[in-house]
Amino acid sequence: MSRVFLFLLAGAVLGLSACDLPFGIGSPTTRALENGAVASLQGRTFEMTGVYTQTVVAPPPPIVSGARVTAPAVGSQWTIDLQVSNQPPARRMSVSNGTVKLDAIVLPSVAYFSGQAFLLQFLGGDPRSADLARAAGNAWWKGPAGLVPQLADFTSGVNFRNTFLGSAISSRNDHLSIDGSEAVELSGPRADVYISSAAPNRLLRLVIHKRVTIDGIGESDLHYSNYDKDFNLAPPGDVIDFSNLSTLPPIYSVLSVDTSRCGSPCVVSALLKNLGGPTGARAASTVTFTITDPATKTVAGTCTATVSPDVGFNATTTASCTLSGPAPNAAVVSAVPNNPGRG
C-alpha cells in the first residue's frame, strides 16, 4: 500500500469525523430515542417544569359543602413544577398563575394541599368558608388524592409513547442543543419532542402546539430533568383536616353583642363561639367594636378587645372593651372578629 494511498485514507477518515456520517451512522435510531424517552419516565424519579395554558376548568377541593365555586379561567397561563417518584409512588406539584398558587403532595391514598389564595378563589360568597380559608393561611391541609390530575400523557411512559411518539411523529431534526445537551427533535401535529442524543436518550423537552389540548393542557413548553434525584416526598407536618375543624386555629364568630353597660364610659362585650381549635394561630384573635350614631350615621367611637384565653372547638367565651366618649342616644354597636389564622 503506497504512502499516497495511506495519506488519502487518513484524510478521508478525518473528514468523516468532522461531518455527519452517511446513512445516519453514529446517530441514535428513532426507535432508540423513543425507547429512551419512555424509559426515562419509567425510572425512579424525574422532574417536569415549564408553562402551560389552562384549557379545562379543574374541580375545586371539597373543603366546605355548599361553597360557591369560582374556577380558574380557561385560557389562563400557569407555571408548573412537578416532581414524580415511581419508586415509591408519590409526586409533588406546584402550580401558579401569578396571583394564585397551589402546592400539592400526593401519596398513594391521600393528598396534602397548601395555598391560601387558592382556597380564597375557590371558596367565595360564604362568610364561614372565607373564615376557614383565612384561618388555614398557607398551612397544609388534607384531601383525597384524586383531586390532583394525573397528567398521565406527560408522566407515564406508555401514555407518552401513545400520545407523542410512534405514528404521531412526522419529522426528525438532529444536532440541536436543549438545556445544554445535544438533542434530537421528533415532531408531529401535536407536539415537538426533544430527546438527548446521548445514551440513555432521556426526554429533555416537550412543546405542545397551539390549538392542541392534552389532558386539559393546551399550548405548553415543558422541560424534563433531575432523573433519579431523591425528592424526599413525605407527608408534611402539622396538617389541617377540614373534616375535623378542631385542627384549625381559633375562628371566632360573634353570637351576640351586650350594650347593657354602655353609659359613660361605654363598656361593650360580645359573646363569641370558636369554630376552630384552641391553638396554632400566628397571633391572638381580636374583636373590634364600633358605635354608630343612628341620627347622623357617623362613627362615634371604636375599641378592640383581645380574645384571651382561647377556648376549644364549639366553646363560647366573651370579650369586652371600653368605647371612648359618651354614647349617643339609641347608639348602634357592632362587633367584628379578626382571626389571624396560621402564617
GUKE-367527 format. One record per residue (C-alpha): x, y, z; residue number from 1. Coordinates in pm, 1 decimal, m for minus. Example, Ala and Ser with C-alpha at 12.3 -4.5 7.8 and 13.67 -1.06 7.14 Angstrom:
BEGIN
<r u="1230.0" v="m450.0" w="780.0" num="1"/>
<r u="1367.0" v="m106.0" w="714.0" num="2"/>
//
This chain:
BEGIN
<r u="0.0" v="0.0" w="0.0" num="1"/>
<r u="155.2" v="325.4" w="m108.3" num="2"/>
<r u="217.5" v="617.9" w="121.1" num="3"/>
<r u="m0.1" v="833.8" w="m103.3" num="4"/>
<r u="m295.7" v="599.0" w="m57.8" num="5"/>
<r u="m247.8" v="592.5" w="320.2" num="6"/>
<r u="m234.8" v="969.6" w="326.7" num="7"/>
<r u="m559.6" v="992.5" w="127.2" num="8"/>
<r u="m726.4" v="733.9" w="351.5" num="9"/>
<r u="m625.9" v="920.9" w="667.2" num="10"/>
<r u="m760.6" v="1243.6" w="520.8" num="11"/>
<r u="m1090.3" v="1077.6" w="439.4" num="12"/>
<r u="m1125.0" v="944.1" w="795.2" num="13"/>
<r u="m1052.6" v="1286.6" w="941.8" num="14"/>
<r u="m1303.8" v="1439.9" w="705.9" num="15"/>
<r u="m1574.5" v="1195.4" w="811.2" num="16"/>
<r u="m1509.7" v="1271.0" w="1178.1" num="17"/>
<r u="m1579.7" v="1638.5" w="1115.7" num="18"/>
<r u="m1919.5" v="1592.4" w="949.9" num="19"/>
<r u="m2224.3" v="1365.4" w="950.2" num="20"/>
<r u="m2159.9" v="1003.8" w="870.6" num="21"/>
<r u="m2357.9" v="866.0" w="576.4" num="22"/>
<r u="m2688.9" v="679.7" w="629.1" num="23"/>
<r u="m2715.4" v="807.5" w="986.1" num="24"/>
<r u="m2416.4" v="606.3" w="1105.2" num="25"/>
<r u="m2324.6" v="715.3" w="1460.4" num="26"/>
<r u="m2667.5" v="872.4" w="1531.3" num="27"/>
<r u="m2927.2" v="703.0" w="1754.3" num="28"/>
<r u="m3214.7" v="543.6" w="1567.5" num="29"/>
<r u="m3561.2" v="689.6" w="1608.6" num="30"/>
<r u="m3669.3" v="373.5" w="1786.6" num="31"/>
<r u="m3378.3" v="407.4" w="2032.2" num="32"/>
<r u="m3476.3" v="768.7" w="2100.4" num="33"/>
<r u="m3838.1" v="671.5" w="2162.2" num="34"/>
<r u="m3741.7" v="383.9" w="2390.0" num="35"/>
<r u="m3504.4" v="609.1" w="2584.5" num="36"/>
<r u="m3772.0" v="876.9" w="2636.6" num="37"/>
<r u="m4023.9" v="617.0" w="2756.1" num="38"/>
<r u="m3770.9" v="453.0" w="2987.8" num="39"/>
<r u="m3677.2" v="789.1" w="3140.4" num="40"/>
<r u="m4038.2" v="835.6" w="3254.1" num="41"/>
<r u="m4043.7" v="483.4" w="3394.3" num="42"/>
<r u="m3731.3" v="535.8" w="3603.9" num="43"/>
<r u="m3718.4" v="606.5" w="3975.7" num="44"/>
<r u="m3776.5" v="984.5" w="3969.0" num="45"/>
<r u="m3786.8" v="1284.6" w="3736.4" num="46"/>
<r u="m3899.6" v="1649.2" w="3737.0" num="47"/>
<r u="m4115.0" v="1837.8" w="3485.9" num="48"/>
<r u="m4113.9" v="2219.7" w="3484.0" num="49"/>
<r u="m4241.8" v="2488.1" w="3249.9" num="50"/>
<r u="m4552.3" v="2678.2" w="3142.8" num="51"/>
<r u="m4888.1" v="2563.1" w="3011.1" num="52"/>
<r u="m5227.9" v="2703.9" w="2915.7" num="53"/>
<r u="m5538.3" v="2604.3" w="3109.3" num="54"/>
<r u="m5794.9" v="2459.8" w="2868.6" num="55"/>
<r u="m6046.4" v="2299.9" w="3106.2" num="56"/>
<r u="m6196.5" v="2402.5" w="3438.1" num="57"/>
<r u="m6048.9" v="2192.8" w="3715.9" num="58"/>
<r u="m6276.0" v="2089.9" w="4007.0" num="59"/>
<r u="m6212.4" v="2257.4" w="4342.9" num="60"/>
<r u="m6127.3" v="2062.4" w="4655.6" num="61"/>
<r u="m6447.2" v="1985.3" w="4853.1" num="62"/>
<r u="m6345.5" v="2175.3" w="5164.4" num="63"/>
<r u="m6684.5" v="2302.3" w="5277.6" num="64"/>
<r u="m7009.1" v="2171.7" w="5134.5" num="65"/>
<r u="m7229.7" v="2432.1" w="4969.4" num="66"/>
<r u="m6947.7" v="2677.8" w="4897.5" num="67"/>
<r u="m6980.3" v="2872.4" w="4572.7" num="68"/>
<r u="m6710.5" v="2782.4" w="4321.3" num="69"/>
<r u="m6504.2" v="3024.5" w="4116.1" num="70"/>
<r u="m6268.5" v="2824.9" w="3892.3" num="71"/>
<r u="m5955.4" v="2938.2" w="3705.4" num="72"/>
<r u="m6038.4" v="3097.2" w="3372.6" num="73"/>
<r u="m5995.2" v="2886.4" w="3061.8" num="74"/>
<r u="m5700.7" v="3017.0" w="2859.6" num="75"/>
<r u="m5501.6" v="3140.5" w="3159.0" num="76"/>
<r u="m5128.7" v="3062.8" w="3166.1" num="77"/>
<r u="m4977.4" v="2872.6" w="3455.6" num="78"/>
<r u="m4630.2" v="2767.2" w="3561.7" num="79"/>
<r u="m4577.8" v="2412.3" w="3685.9" num="80"/>
<r u="m4311.5" v="2226.8" w="3880.3" num="81"/>
<r u="m4392.3" v="1856.8" w="3908.0" num="82"/>
<r u="m4167.4" v="1610.8" w="4089.0" num="83"/>
<r u="m4255.0" v="1247.0" w="4022.4" num="84"/>
<r u="m4141.7" v="936.7" w="4208.1" num="85"/>
<r u="m4228.2" v="597.8" w="4062.8" num="86"/>
<r u="m4049.6" v="401.3" w="4332.6" num="87"/>
<r u="m4219.5" v="450.3" w="4575.2" num="88"/>
<r u="m4518.0" v="617.8" w="4402.4" num="89"/>
<r u="m4551.6" v="983.7" w="4505.0" num="90"/>
<r u="m4549.5" v="1328.8" w="4347.9" num="91"/>
<r u="m4530.9" v="1695.3" w="4439.8" num="92"/>
<r u="m4691.2" v="1958.7" w="4219.5" num="93"/>
<r u="m4664.1" v="2337.3" w="4242.5" num="94"/>
<r u="m4872.0" v="2547.3" w="4002.8" num="95"/>
<r u="m4915.2" v="2925.2" w="3987.6" num="96"/>
<r u="m5069.6" v="3185.2" w="3759.1" num="97"/>
<r u="m4902.8" v="3481.8" w="3930.3" num="98"/>
<r u="m5179.3" v="3550.4" w="4182.5" num="99"/>
<r u="m5296.5" v="3203.2" w="4279.0" num="100"/>
<r u="m5054.6" v="2931.6" w="4387.1" num="101"/>
<r u="m5121.4" v="2574.6" w="4487.5" num="102"/>
<r u="m4880.7" v="2315.9" w="4625.6" num="103"/>
<r u="m4980.5" v="1950.6" w="4647.1" num="104"/>
<r u="m4805.1" v="1642.2" w="4779.7" num="105"/>
<r u="m4975.0" v="1328.0" w="4650.7" num="106"/>
<r u="m4921.4" v="990.6" w="4814.2" num="107"/>
<r u="m5099.5" v="666.4" w="4716.5" num="108"/>
<r u="m5409.7" v="720.2" w="4931.7" num="109"/>
<r u="m5406.5" v="1085.4" w="5036.8" num="110"/>
<r u="m5301.1" v="1429.0" w="4914.6" num="111"/>
<r u="m5189.1" v="1740.4" w="5101.7" num="112"/>
<r u="m5254.8" v="2092.6" w="4972.7" num="113"/>
<r u="m5124.0" v="2439.4" w="5055.1" num="114"/>
<r u="m5214.5" v="2783.5" w="4918.6" num="115"/>
<r u="m5440.7" v="3042.1" w="5080.9" num="116"/>
<r u="m5509.2" v="3232.9" w="4759.3" num="117"/>
<r u="m5621.7" v="2906.4" w="4602.7" num="118"/>
<r u="m5868.7" v="2849.9" w="4885.5" num="119"/>
<r u="m5997.7" v="3207.2" w="4870.1" num="120"/>
<r u="m6050.5" v="3174.7" w="4494.7" num="121"/>
<r u="m6248.4" v="2855.5" w="4524.9" num="122"/>
<r u="m6443.5" v="2942.2" w="4841.7" num="123"/>
<r u="m6642.0" v="3259.8" w="4776.1" num="124"/>
<r u="m6971.7" v="3407.9" w="4888.0" num="125"/>
<r u="m6987.6" v="3206.9" w="5209.2" num="126"/>
<r u="m6851.8" v="3400.4" w="5510.8" num="127"/>
<r u="m6782.8" v="3081.5" w="5701.8" num="128"/>
<r u="m6582.6" v="2936.1" w="5413.8" num="129"/>
<r u="m6383.7" v="3258.6" w="5383.1" num="130"/>
<r u="m6309.5" v="3241.7" w="5756.9" num="131"/>
<r u="m6183.6" v="2886.3" w="5715.7" num="132"/>
<r u="m5956.4" v="2986.5" w="5427.5" num="133"/>
<r u="m5810.8" v="3279.1" w="5621.6" num="134"/>
<r u="m5757.5" v="3061.2" w="5927.8" num="135"/>
<r u="m5579.4" v="2796.6" w="5723.1" num="136"/>
<r u="m5332.7" v="3051.7" w="5587.0" num="137"/>
<r u="m5059.5" v="2874.7" w="5392.0" num="138"/>
<r u="m5067.4" v="2565.6" w="5610.7" num="139"/>
<r u="m5106.5" v="2219.4" w="5461.0" num="140"/>
<r u="m5449.4" v="2057.3" w="5455.4" num="141"/>
<r u="m5554.8" v="1703.0" w="5373.7" num="142"/>
<r u="m5776.1" v="1589.9" w="5086.0" num="143"/>
<r u="m5840.4" v="1296.3" w="4851.3" num="144"/>
<r u="m5554.6" v="1205.4" w="4616.8" num="145"/>
<r u="m5799.6" v="1202.1" w="4324.3" num="146"/>
<r u="m5825.7" v="1581.4" w="4335.2" num="147"/>
<r u="m5482.6" v="1618.1" w="4172.0" num="148"/>
<r u="m5478.5" v="1546.2" w="3796.2" num="149"/>
<r u="m5260.3" v="1251.4" w="3699.1" num="150"/>
<r u="m5129.4" v="1411.1" w="3375.5" num="151"/>
<r u="m5064.3" v="1057.7" w="3256.4" num="152"/>
<r u="m4987.7" v="1163.3" w="2897.8" num="153"/>
<r u="m4694.8" v="1366.2" w="3034.6" num="154"/>
<r u="m4568.8" v="1136.9" w="3311.5" num="155"/>
<r u="m4644.7" v="777.3" w="3211.7" num="156"/>
<r u="m4402.4" v="621.3" w="2967.5" num="157"/>
<r u="m4670.7" v="414.3" w="2793.5" num="158"/>
<r u="m4911.6" v="706.2" w="2761.0" num="159"/>
<r u="m4635.6" v="938.5" w="2643.6" num="160"/>
<r u="m4541.7" v="695.3" w="2366.0" num="161"/>
<r u="m4903.3" v="656.8" w="2252.3" num="162"/>
<r u="m4968.6" v="1032.3" w="2255.3" num="163"/>
<r u="m4648.3" v="1187.1" w="2122.9" num="164"/>
<r u="m4430.7" v="916.9" w="1964.4" num="165"/>
<r u="m4464.9" v="638.0" w="1709.8" num="166"/>
<r u="m4723.9" v="722.6" w="1446.1" num="167"/>
<r u="m4756.7" v="1072.7" w="1598.5" num="168"/>
<r u="m4411.7" v="1162.8" w="1459.4" num="169"/>
<r u="m4384.1" v="1304.8" w="1109.2" num="170"/>
<r u="m4031.4" v="1455.6" w="1105.7" num="171"/>
<r u="m3689.8" v="1439.1" w="1272.7" num="172"/>
<r u="m3423.6" v="1706.1" w="1323.9" num="173"/>
<r u="m3080.2" v="1617.6" w="1464.7" num="174"/>
<r u="m2795.2" v="1813.0" w="1624.2" num="175"/>
<r u="m2994.4" v="2056.8" w="1838.3" num="176"/>
<r u="m2897.1" v="2191.5" w="2179.5" num="177"/>
<r u="m3157.5" v="2166.5" w="2457.3" num="178"/>
<r u="m3078.0" v="2265.1" w="2815.0" num="179"/>
<r u="m2705.8" v="2216.8" w="2749.1" num="180"/>
<r u="m2739.9" v="1872.8" w="2590.6" num="181"/>
<r u="m2723.1" v="1765.8" w="2227.1" num="182"/>
<r u="m3071.5" v="1658.6" w="2128.1" num="183"/>
<r u="m3290.6" v="1524.0" w="1850.4" num="184"/>
<r u="m3630.4" v="1675.8" w="1773.2" num="185"/>
<r u="m3912.5" v="1436.5" w="1686.7" num="186"/>
<r u="m4208.2" v="1642.8" w="1564.4" num="187"/>
<r u="m4570.7" v="1575.2" w="1481.1" num="188"/>
<r u="m4900.1" v="1762.5" w="1455.3" num="189"/>
<r u="m4945.9" v="1756.6" w="1833.4" num="190"/>
<r u="m4603.9" v="1845.1" w="1970.4" num="191"/>
<r u="m4227.9" v="1866.9" w="1933.0" num="192"/>
<r u="m4041.4" v="1611.8" w="2144.8" num="193"/>
<r u="m3673.9" v="1670.6" w="2227.9" num="194"/>
<r u="m3465.4" v="1369.9" w="2335.6" num="195"/>
<r u="m3097.8" v="1352.5" w="2431.7" num="196"/>
<r u="m2874.8" v="1220.5" w="2154.8" num="197"/>
<r u="m2651.2" v="1051.2" w="2409.6" num="198"/>
<r u="m2749.9" v="724.9" w="2574.6" num="199"/>
<r u="m2969.1" v="661.0" w="2766.8" num="200"/>
<r u="m3157.4" v="907.7" w="2538.5" num="201"/>
<r u="m3358.2" v="1077.9" w="2810.9" num="202"/>
<r u="m3653.7" v="1304.5" w="2743.8" num="203"/>
<r u="m3549.9" v="1671.3" w="2766.5" num="204"/>
<r u="m3836.0" v="1889.8" w="2645.2" num="205"/>
<r u="m4194.4" v="1879.8" w="2517.1" num="206"/>
<r u="m4356.2" v="2167.9" w="2328.3" num="207"/>
<r u="m4730.9" v="2131.4" w="2263.9" num="208"/>
<r u="m4857.5" v="2321.3" w="1961.8" num="209"/>
<r u="m5128.2" v="2585.0" w="1959.3" num="210"/>
<r u="m5490.1" v="2467.7" w="1937.4" num="211"/>
<r u="m5391.3" v="2125.9" w="2076.5" num="212"/>
<r u="m5527.1" v="2001.8" w="2409.7" num="213"/>
<r u="m5375.9" v="1709.1" w="2601.4" num="214"/>
<r u="m5503.6" v="1611.7" w="2948.5" num="215"/>
<r u="m5673.5" v="1951.7" w="2975.9" num="216"/>
<r u="m5346.5" v="2130.2" w="2898.9" num="217"/>
<r u="m5301.2" v="2345.4" w="2591.1" num="218"/>
<r u="m5003.9" v="2526.9" w="2439.4" num="219"/>
<r u="m4708.5" v="2436.1" w="2661.5" num="220"/>
<r u="m4331.1" v="2436.0" w="2696.8" num="221"/>
<r u="m4225.1" v="2166.9" w="2943.7" num="222"/>
<r u="m3874.0" v="2059.6" w="3043.7" num="223"/>
<r u="m3772.3" v="1726.2" w="3197.3" num="224"/>
<r u="m3472.7" v="1688.0" w="3427.8" num="225"/>
<r u="m3341.9" v="1564.0" w="3765.4" num="226"/>
<r u="m3368.5" v="1196.6" w="3677.2" num="227"/>
<r u="m3313.7" v="962.6" w="3974.5" num="228"/>
<r u="m3293.3" v="1253.7" w="4221.3" num="229"/>
<r u="m3422.4" v="1199.0" w="4575.2" num="230"/>
<r u="m3709.7" v="1448.4" w="4620.0" num="231"/>
<r u="m3791.9" v="1330.5" w="4975.4" num="232"/>
<r u="m4166.2" v="1322.4" w="4904.4" num="233"/>
<r u="m4304.3" v="1266.8" w="5253.7" num="234"/>
<r u="m4620.8" v="1383.4" w="5433.4" num="235"/>
<r u="m4584.9" v="1739.6" w="5567.9" num="236"/>
<r u="m4607.6" v="1810.0" w="5936.7" num="237"/>
<r u="m4884.5" v="1998.0" w="6120.3" num="238"/>
<r u="m5163.3" v="1920.8" w="5871.1" num="239"/>
<r u="m5515.7" v="2064.8" w="5883.0" num="240"/>
<r u="m5802.7" v="1820.6" w="5841.5" num="241"/>
<r u="m6113.8" v="2012.1" w="5734.2" num="242"/>
<r u="m6331.1" v="1717.8" w="5836.5" num="243"/>
<r u="m6209.9" v="1789.9" w="6190.4" num="244"/>
<r u="m6226.1" v="2167.4" w="6243.8" num="245"/>
<r u="m6053.7" v="2138.3" w="6581.2" num="246"/>
<r u="m5727.7" v="2101.4" w="6383.9" num="247"/>
<r u="m5763.9" v="2465.0" w="6269.7" num="248"/>
<r u="m5650.2" v="2765.8" w="6473.2" num="249"/>
<r u="m5920.7" v="2969.4" w="6651.3" num="250"/>
<r u="m6205.2" v="3100.4" w="6433.7" num="251"/>
<r u="m6432.0" v="3314.9" w="6649.5" num="252"/>
<r u="m6774.7" v="3428.9" w="6535.1" num="253"/>
<r u="m6997.5" v="3678.7" w="6715.5" num="254"/>
<r u="m7315.4" v="3531.9" w="6860.2" num="255"/>
<r u="m7442.5" v="3846.6" w="7030.6" num="256"/>
<r u="m7339.4" v="4195.6" w="7147.8" num="257"/>
<r u="m7412.5" v="4320.7" w="7500.8" num="258"/>
<r u="m7457.7" v="4700.6" w="7543.2" num="259"/>
<r u="m7618.1" v="4688.2" w="7887.0" num="260"/>
<r u="m7316.0" v="4864.3" w="8039.7" num="261"/>
<r u="m7286.9" v="5126.3" w="7768.2" num="262"/>
<r u="m7314.4" v="5450.4" w="7957.9" num="263"/>
<r u="m7039.3" v="5698.3" w="8026.6" num="264"/>
<r u="m6799.9" v="5535.1" w="7973.8" num="265"/>
<r u="m6949.2" v="5281.2" w="7734.5" num="266"/>
<r u="m6843.2" v="4924.2" w="7810.8" num="267"/>
<r u="m6942.5" v="4672.0" w="7545.1" num="268"/>
<r u="m6892.8" v="4297.4" w="7520.9" num="269"/>
<r u="m6960.9" v="4016.5" w="7275.8" num="270"/>
<r u="m7042.0" v="3651.1" w="7315.6" num="271"/>
<r u="m6814.4" v="3452.5" w="7083.5" num="272"/>
<r u="m6811.0" v="3095.1" w="6958.5" num="273"/>
<r u="m6494.0" v="2924.5" w="6838.1" num="274"/>
<r u="m6546.0" v="2727.1" w="6514.8" num="275"/>
<r u="m6182.8" v="2615.4" w="6513.1" num="276"/>
<r u="m5937.2" v="2474.3" w="6762.2" num="277"/>
<r u="m5759.9" v="2642.1" w="7053.5" num="278"/>
<r u="m5405.0" v="2667.6" w="6914.4" num="279"/>
<r u="m5196.6" v="2731.6" w="6603.5" num="280"/>
<r u="m5269.6" v="3097.9" w="6519.7" num="281"/>
<r u="m4982.6" v="3334.3" w="6444.9" num="282"/>
<r u="m5144.9" v="3594.9" w="6674.2" num="283"/>
<r u="m5438.4" v="3626.1" w="6910.5" num="284"/>
<r u="m5789.4" v="3682.5" w="6774.6" num="285"/>
<r u="m5947.4" v="4021.2" w="6838.3" num="286"/>
<r u="m6292.9" v="4178.1" w="6822.2" num="287"/>
<r u="m6341.0" v="4536.4" w="6704.8" num="288"/>
<r u="m6648.0" v="4718.9" w="6838.2" num="289"/>
<r u="m6787.6" v="5019.7" w="6655.1" num="290"/>
<r u="m7052.1" v="5255.6" w="6793.1" num="291"/>
<r u="m7258.1" v="5446.3" w="6536.3" num="292"/>
<r u="m7486.9" v="5748.7" w="6581.2" num="293"/>
<r u="m7816.7" v="5642.2" w="6418.7" num="294"/>
<r u="m7915.1" v="6004.4" w="6353.4" num="295"/>
<r u="m7602.2" v="6109.4" w="6164.2" num="296"/>
<r u="m7479.9" v="5763.2" w="6055.2" num="297"/>
<r u="m7131.9" v="5861.8" w="6174.5" num="298"/>
<r u="m6893.6" v="5654.9" w="6385.1" num="299"/>
<r u="m6891.0" v="5782.3" w="6740.6" num="300"/>
<r u="m6615.6" v="5555.4" w="6871.1" num="301"/>
<r u="m6433.2" v="5223.4" w="6842.3" num="302"/>
<r u="m6237.8" v="4987.2" w="7062.1" num="303"/>
<r u="m6068.9" v="4649.3" w="7017.8" num="304"/>
<r u="m6069.6" v="4356.9" w="7259.7" num="305"/>
<r u="m5827.6" v="4064.9" w="7256.2" num="306"/>
<r u="m5971.5" v="3716.4" w="7297.6" num="307"/>
<r u="m5783.0" v="3558.6" w="7584.8" num="308"/>
<r u="m5758.0" v="3283.1" w="7681.3" num="309"/>
<r u="m5858.6" v="3082.8" w="7375.7" num="310"/>
<r u="m6129.1" v="2819.4" w="7412.4" num="311"/>
<r u="m6174.1" v="2486.2" w="7235.5" num="312"/>
<r u="m6383.9" v="2385.9" w="6936.6" num="313"/>
<r u="m6750.7" v="2492.1" w="6960.8" num="314"/>
<r u="m6689.9" v="2651.3" w="7302.0" num="315"/>
<r u="m6800.0" v="3006.7" w="7384.3" num="316"/>
<r u="m6625.4" v="3296.9" w="7554.8" num="317"/>
<r u="m6664.1" v="3672.0" w="7589.7" num="318"/>
<r u="m6451.4" v="3972.9" w="7502.0" num="319"/>
<r u="m6509.3" v="4331.1" w="7609.3" num="320"/>
<r u="m6360.2" v="4679.4" w="7590.9" num="321"/>
<r u="m6448.7" v="5040.4" w="7664.0" num="322"/>
<r u="m6550.4" v="5282.9" w="7392.9" num="323"/>
<r u="m6410.8" v="5632.7" w="7433.6" num="324"/>
<r u="m6654.7" v="5916.9" w="7487.6" num="325"/>
<r u="m7023.2" v="5915.2" w="7579.4" num="326"/>
<r u="m7255.5" v="5700.5" w="7369.9" num="327"/>
<r u="m7515.4" v="5881.5" w="7152.0" num="328"/>
<r u="m7881.4" v="5818.4" w="7221.7" num="329"/>
<r u="m8001.1" v="5484.1" w="7079.5" num="330"/>
<r u="m7649.8" v="5413.4" w="6957.6" num="331"/>
<r u="m7586.7" v="5108.1" w="6739.9" num="332"/>
<r u="m7294.8" v="4887.0" w="6840.0" num="333"/>
<r u="m7146.6" v="4627.4" w="6603.8" num="334"/>
<r u="m6870.0" v="4375.1" w="6664.8" num="335"/>
<r u="m6641.6" v="4226.8" w="6400.8" num="336"/>
<r u="m6393.6" v="3944.5" w="6482.9" num="337"/>
<r u="m6045.0" v="3920.7" w="6336.9" num="338"/>
<r u="m5891.4" v="3572.4" w="6329.0" num="339"/>
<r u="m5526.9" v="3590.3" w="6211.7" num="340"/>
<r u="m5503.5" v="3215.8" w="6149.8" num="341"/>
<r u="m5179.6" v="3043.8" w="6056.6" num="342"/>
<r u="m4885.7" v="3213.5" w="5895.0" num="343"/>
//
